[in-house]
Amino acid sequence: MSNLSTGKASERIAGLLDAQSFVEIGSCVTARSTDFNLPEKKTPADGVITGYGTIDGNLVYVYSQDASVLGGSMGEMHAKKISAVYGLAMKMGAPVIGLIDCAGLRLQEGTDALQAFGELYRNQTEASGVIPQITAVFGVCGGGMGVVPALTDFTFMEKDHAKLFVSAPNTLDGNYTAKCDTASAAYQSEKIGLVDVAASEEEILSEIRTLVSVLPANNEDDLSYDECTDDLNRVCEGLENCTGDTSVLLSVISDNHFFFETKRNYAKEMVTGFIRLNGNTVGAVANRSQVCDEEGNTAEEFDGTLTSAGCRKAAEFVEFCDAFNIPVLTFTNVKGYKADMHQERKIAKAVAEMTYAFANATVPKVNVIIGTAYGSAYVAMNSKSIGADLVYAWPGASIGMMDAKSAARIMYADEIEKAENGAAVLAEKAAEYEELQSSVLSAARRGYVDTIIDAQDTRKYVIGAFEMLFTKREERPAKKHGTV
């Protein structure tokens, strides 16, 4: 059943939902302010179409803003309509999708608009962790409206014309749009990390449908399962060649090579996203040292360290997965922390947030060590010590404080300096340290690695692990919430 009128706002809803599934709510609502002769101006639906429909048969609630009504401004009734959608979505336990095109608060309505806007913030906050919230910015999303996407779980943004900001670029001291367009999709997705996907309008609607298909409807009812048509024991030949670009690795091990990457243009040294294993949605986090293009050539390279941006990206993603009971799979290949003045201002807090997210999560957690795993950076990456339920490692992995040669150079500095052939002594001591402290077998003997697996068998091992962990129950100390 469809009550949609014509216009860009309604066209977006039609492109997002299953055909003829949308039912509009509140179509007769208009602005009620008596100031500034506002009643003389027509405000159809007060500038926002609200209602419900389905995506692949699953219930979702939608609001789509109409920029042709009073310049796309948000008034009191406009905000109340969106809040009403949130109220229904919370009752039914279904996602809310916002299609944003809004110039900001309606000045003619003053404190009435502010009050309703604040109620919307509160409703978004109460919905956080209960139902998935998705926003897509197609036009302007400015001022207080810029906070709305940040309160949701996933944000999409039209790549060429959309604008997302709290303060416009030209209002920033020493800046202007031509110098640095802080409101652009490129800036928000690459530099800030607020936007998960920057694409064309058509691509965004398709990507949202894909994302909704893998997400649970709410934090208690999982409707995200899909029948697996892939071989559960499929051998992933050559998987060890994907150690650098782990986005490729995740695609290879997933059912039918499905991978939905989140925040894909931000902090690319850390990969986050959703895969399917035996039909179930799994959240994946992986270190990445290179990005490969479509031809398999290296397009970007990273140094294999943790950065503050990468850690925060991982922490936010793990917290979402834990809130919605989505199992977490990690692939660890990290040699330490990024060391420079910029990182030192943020890295300790960012690593703490990621460590807290992994340690605090009660969902099934599996870690696969595919390369180097050194120092406390390794510990923070979902290691056994902070709560991973099962840890696998590939045969060539190296686990320890640091690489064996560096450790030997520190531990045996005097002996190496005094020796006639210092290089030979260094090599001997490094090999000894490797065997005793840094080898994957050494970690497995101490119980820090549960099983050493061949890279090509990774898919079947992690599927088996999550099957075993399906009924996991884990309690945490009674408290209101943590403070990290």
NORTA-V72189 format. One record per helix or strand of 2 or more residues. SS is the DSSP state (a for helix, b for strand). FROM is the first residue (numbers start at 0). LEN is the number of residues. If there is no record, write none. Layout:
ss = (SS/SS)
from = (FROM/FROM)
len = (LEN/LEN)
This chain:
ss = (a/b/a/a/b/b/a/b/a/b/b/a/b/a/b/b/a/a/b/a/a/a/a/b/b/b/b/b/b/a/b/b/a/a/b/a/a/b/b/a/a/a/a/b/a)
from = (7/22/34/43/47/57/69/72/75/94/103/106/132/142/153/162/168/184/196/200/238/245/254/258/269/279/289/297/304/307/326/335/340/346/364/374/383/389/397/403/412/421/439/450/454)
len = (9/3/6/4/8/8/3/2/17/8/2/21/9/8/5/2/3/8/3/14/4/8/3/4/8/8/3/4/2/16/8/2/4/14/10/6/3/5/3/8/6/17/6/3/14)
